[in-house]
Amino acid sequence: MSDINIRRQHGKTRADARSSAEHMASELKEEFDLDYAWNGDVMRFKRPGLTGELSLDDSEVTLHIHLGFLLFALKPTIEREVHRFFDENFPT
């Protein structure tokens, strides 16, 4: 099993950061059949073989993804895609 961890400064208001995270999650839901739900400023998500959470604060967004055994081989591809979504939604 494997994990992906990303932290990035967002430079947005908390509301704008949440809006960007929501946009990113809705695209991932459509593309990868990902289910997600918010609990305050933490979004938890899952699909078969993958769980994780994205948390927001006033200055930073943090993402943790846990890949199950079957998705472990796809870690480089998944990580590249996640960075692309972060670059689009939380540019530095």
Beta strands, then each sheet from edge to edge (+ up, - down):
strand 1: 2-9
strand 2: 35-39
strand 3: 42-47
strand 4: 50-56
strand 5: 60-67
sheet 1: 1+ 5- 4+ 3- 2+
end
